[in-house]
C-alpha cells in the first residue's frame, strides 16, 4: 500500500516501512551548505572589510548578503533560517520510518516528539540568555520557532498527502486572514513609540500596511504574551520586528519540507528533481504575485505567507540542484565537505553559538601577526578563514568518530 492510498485511521501509518534506506546525501549536503553559510556569516566580517574598501562593489555585495534586509525583500543571509526549517521537515518521513522499523509505537514516538519540541524551545531560550543578566524569554529565534511547530509537523506526517496540502493551505490562508483583519496603523500612528525611527523608509501603504513593523498583530500578541514571563522591564516591541507568532507559518515551511521528504522516499532521483523544480518555480511565482499585488508582502522578519511560499520555492530548487549533482551526476566526493557539517548540524549550531568568541580571540591572541599578513583591513578575512577551518576540522573529527549530536 502506498502513502497516497492510505486513509486516516486511529492507528496511523505515515510511510511504508521497507528495508533500511541509505542516507540522502543531497539532503545532508543541503544542511551542510546552510550551516556553512551561517558559520561564514558569523566569522567572516564582510561589513568591516567593506567599510575599509568603500568603493569596492565586490565587498559591498558580500556584506549585504551577510546581513538581514531591513524589512521587505531578501538577502542570502535571510535564507538560512527557512532552509534549516525546511530541512527539519524533510527529515521527518525518514525519522518516522526508521523508528517504525525499530518497532516503536505511535504513543512512544509522540511523547518523544513532544520532548524534542520542548527541548528545542528551552535550548533556544538558553542560547538567547547567555549574554543576559537573567533568563531572556524570547521565542522568535530559529530553535524556538522550530520547537513550537515540530509536534505539529510530526502529526501531519500521519495524514494522507492530500490532507498535508490542505493543512498547508489552511495555515497560510488563516494566518494571512488574521493579520489582514487586525486593524492597520492609522495615518497618525506613533511609530516612534514602537521603536521605528522617523527616517524609516520601509513602511507599506494601503492594504499592505497590515504588515508594517511593530504595528501589527504579531507585535500586539507579544505585548501580551511575553509580558506573562518575568522580565527586567515590560516588553513593548522587538527592535528587529520579529514576532513569536511566526512559528505558525514556520510550521508551514516545515510542511513543505515534509512533502519534499516524502517525495524523496517514494520516487526516483530524476522524477523527484522534476517535482522539486515545478514545485519550487510555482511557489516562488505565487509569492511574487502576492507581493506585487500588495495582497501580502514578502517579509522574512514576520514570516509572511508570501515569504513562506517564496523561500520554500528557493529551498525546493536548491534541493533539486543538489540532488542533480549528488544523485544524478554522482559527484558525492564533491559534496563530502558539506556532508561532514550537515550530519552534525545541531553540533555546528551550538559550537558557533557558544565557542565563536573563544576560537576567534584565540587566533588573534596567538597568531595575530601571522594572520595580519594581508594587512589590517583584511584581518577579519584571515581570522575568519582560520576559524572556519577549525570548525570544519572539529566536525570532521566527529564524523570519523561517528559522534553525532541528536535530540
N, C-alpha and C positions, 0 to 999 in steps of 0.2 A: 504494500500500500504506500502510495507516495504522499508527500506533505499536502499537495493540493487536493487529495481525495479525502482527507480526514475531516471530520466534523468535530465541533466542540463536544466534550464529554466530561463527566465528573472524574474520569481517570485520564488526565491529559497525556498526550503523546506528541511532543513538539516536532521531532525529527525521526527519520529512520535510524535505527541503531544497527549499523553494519560493522564490518571489520574496522579496526582502528586505522584512521587515516593519517597520512603524513602531515606535518605542519605545512601550512600555506605560507611559503617563503615570501610571496609577494605582499601578504598582509604584514608579516614581520618586518619586511623592508620598508613598507609604508610607515609603520610605527616607529622604526628607527629613524627614518627621514624626519618625522615630526619632532622626535626628541633631539636629534642633532640640530634642527633649526632652533629649538628652544635653547639649547646649550649655546649655540652660536650667538643668539640674540643677547644672552646674558653675559658672555665673557668677551665678545668682540665689540668694543665700544666704537661703532662706526660714527656715531654722532660726535664723539670727541675728535675723531680723525677728520671728519667733515668740517668741523669748526676750525681746524688747522689749515684746511685747504678750501676756503670758501668759494673759490672759482671752479672747483672740480665737480662736474656733473656726476662722475662715477661715484665718488664718495657720498654725494648728496642723495643719490638714488638708493645706495645701500643703507644709509641712515634712515631714510623714510620707510623702507621696508623692514626695518628692525624695530619699529615702534608701532603702536596702535594709531589708527586715524582718529582725529578729534571726535567725529560723530558718524556721519554717513560715509559710505564707501568701504574701501578695503585696502590693506597692505598685506604683504606676505605674512607679517607677524600676526595679523588678525586671524589667519587660518590655522594657527597652532591649536587653539582650544577646540574648534569644531572638528578638526581632523582627528584629534585624540579621542574626542567624544564619539565620533562616528566609528572609530575602530573598536571602542568598547562594545558597541552594538554588533559589529562584525564577529566578535569573539563569542558572543552568547550562544549561537547554534552549535559551535564546536564544543564549548564548555558543557552544555546540557547533554549533548550526545555522548561525550566522554564519560560523564558521571552516570548516565543511564547504563552504559556498558559495564560499569563497575557495580551495578545493582542498587544504586542509591534511589530511595523513594522520593516522590514529589514533596511530601511534607518536610523531609530532611533537607532537600535542596532549597525549598522555600525558606526554611529557617536560616540556612547558611547565607542565602541571598540577602535576607533582612540584616543579618550580622555584617555582611560585607558593605551594605549600604550605610549602616551606622558607622562602621569603621572609617569609611571614606569621608563622611561628614566630619567626624571627630578629628581625623588626621588633617583635613583641610583647615579646621579651626586652629589646631595646634601649630601648623606651619605659619598661619597668619598672625600668630601671637608671639612668635619667637623674639620679635623686637619690641614688644609691648610691655608695659608695666603690669598688665592684668590680661585675663583671657579676652581676646578680641572676637566676640561673637559676630561673625560675618559669614554669609552663605552664598557669595557671588563668585568665588574662585572656582577653578576647574574641578578640584576633587569634591568639594561640597555639592556643586551642581550635578555632577555625575552621581554622587551618592544619593541625592534626593530623588533622582529618577530611575536608579538602577533596578529597584524592585519592580517598578512598572514595566520596564522593557523585558524583564525575565518573565512576567506573567503574560505579556502579549506574545512572547515567543511560543506559547502553547496554543495560540489561535491559528486558524486557517489563514493562508496568505491574503485572501480577500478581506478578512477582518483586520489584518495588520494594516492594510492600506486604508481601510475605513477609520481605524483608530488614529492613524497618522493625520488624515484629513480633518477629523473631528477636533483633534488637539490644535492644529494650526488655525482652523476656522474659528473655533471657540475662543482661542487666545486673542486672535485679531479682533473679534467682536467685542470682547470685554474691554480692550483698550479703546476701541472706536466709540463705545458707549460712555466711557468715562469723560467728563467734561474737559474740553480742550482749554488751555490757558487763555484768558481774555487779553485784550489789547493792553490793558493796564496791569497785567500780571507782574509782580515784583520778582524778576529772575534773580536779582542780587541776593534775595533772602534765601535762595536755594543754591547758592554758590556758583551762579552763572555770571561771568563778568559782563560789564557793559559792552565790551568790544567783541563779544562772542558773535560770530558770523554764521553759525551753523543751524540756527533755528529754522524750522519749516513754517510755512504759512498755509492758510486754508485748512483742508481736512487733515493733511499730514501733520499739523501741529499737535495732534494727539500723541505724537511720538517725540516731542521735544524734551530736552534734557531736564531731569528733575522736576518736571511739571506734569507727570503722567501717572497712570495707575500704579506702575511698579514702585515709584517713589512713595506714593500715598500708602501703599501696603507696608513698605519698610518702616515708615514713620510709626506705624502701629506695631508691627511685628518685632522689629529689632529693639524697640524700647521695652519689650517684655523681658529682656535679658539685662543682667547687671552691666552697667556701662559707666565710665568716668563722667560722661555728660550725655544728655539726651541726644538721640540721633535725629538729625534734620534732613540730611541729604548725603549722598555719596559723591565725593569730589570728581570721580570719573564718570558718574551717571549710571553705574552698574546697579542692578536690582536683583533681589532674591528670586522673584517670580520667573526669572529667565530659565529656571530649572524645568519649566513646563515645555517651552519649545526646545530646550536641550534634550528632553526626553524624545521629542520628535526627531532630532538629529540622530539619537541612538537607534530609533526605529528604522531610519534609513540605513544605518549600518547593519541592523538585524536583517533587513531584506537583502542587502548585499551579501551578508554571510550565508544566508540560506541559498542564494544563487550559486555561490562558490562551492557549496557542498553537493549540489544536485545537478550541475551542468558541467560540460567540458570547458576547458580554458577559453577556447575560441568563441564559443557561444556566449560564455559569461562576459567576455570582453565586449561583445556586441550589445548585450543587455546593459552593461555599465555605461557604454558610450551613449546609447539612446537615452537612458535614464538621466545621466549627467547633463546632457545637452538640453533635455526637456525641463529639468529642474532649474537650470541657470536661466533659461528663457523665461520661465514663469516668474522667477524672482525679479528679473529686469522689467517685465511688463508691469508687475505690481508697483515697482519703484517709480518708474517714469510716468505711470498713470496716476501717481500720488495717492494710490489706494493704501499702500503700506511701504514705507521707505526701507531701504537696506541699512540697518544699523546693528552692528555687532554687539555694542556695549549693552543693549537691552534685548538682544537676540530676537529681533522681529521675525514674524513668519516668513517674510521675503528673504531675510538673511538666512534662515534655515534652508530655504529652497536653493538660494544662490550658493552658499557654502557647501551644502550637501551635494550639489551638482559637481562642484570642483573636486570633492572627495571621490565621487564615482569616477570621474575622468582620470584622476591621479591613480586610482586603483586599477583602472583599465590599462593605463600605460605601464605600470609596474608589472601587472600580470602578463602583458605582452612581452616585456623584457625578460622576465624570470621564467614564465611557464611556456610561452610560445617559442621565444628565441633561445631559451636555456642558458641565459647569462647569470647563473647562480653565483659564480665567483665574484662577479661584478657587484652583486647585491650583498655579499657577505659582510662588509664593514657596517652596513646599515642593520643587517640581521642581528649582529652581535649586540647592538644597542637596543633594537626593537624587542628582543626576547627578554630584556630586563628593564622595561620602560619605567616601572614603579621605582626600581633602584636608581635609575637615572634621574627621575624627578626628585627623589629625596636627596640624592647626593648633591645635585645642583642647588637645592633649597638650603641645605644645611652646611655644605662644605665649600661653597663658592668662594667666599672671602678668605677662608683659610688657605685654599690652594693658590689663589691668585696672589695673595700677600706673601706667601712662602716663596714664590718665584721672584717677586720684586725684592725681597729681603736677601735671598741667597744668590740670585742670578741676575740682579738688576743691571749690572754693567754689560753682561753678555747679551741680554735681551734688548738693550738700548742701542744695539749695533746699527739699526736703521735710523736712529735719531729720536729725540723725544716726541716728535709729532706722531710717529708710528709705534711708539712704545705700547699703546693699548692693543695694537695688532699682534705684536710679537708675544706679549704676555698671554693674550687670548688664545693664540695658536698653541702655545705650550700647555695652557690649561686644558684645551680641547683634547690634545694628545694624551694628557694624563687621564682625563675622564675615560677615553676610549680604551686605554690600557687596563684600567680598573674593570671595565665591563668585559673586556676580552679575557682577563684572568677569571672572572666569574663564569663566563661562558665555558671555558676549558674545564673548570671545576664543577660545572653543572650546578652552579648556585644561582637560583632564580627566585627573586622576591615576589611572593604572591600574597594576596589577601583571601 
